[in-house]
Amino acid sequence: MAEYEWQRVAREIEQEIASGRIPRGGALPGIVRMAEQYGVADRTVRRALQDLRDRGLIETLPRKGSFVVGQP
């Protein structure tokens, strides 16, 4: 089954969390920076982050950014 771009981005971020490259409490880069890093549109990054939030891996604080709160 083909993977959507947002799923690929979410998977790659999840792998970074699992490997400890982004530790618990660590901040994720901003949306624009991640869009450039993964070569996708910012709405794709937003969808990936929503998936990670829904699964309890990150939380997003208004005007602060997204932070790791759980482990995969």
Protein Blocks (a to p, Z undefined) as FASTA:
>chain_A
ZZdfklmmmmmmmmmmmnomacghiacddfklmmmmnopafklmmmmmmmmmmnopaccd
ehkbpcdfbdZZ
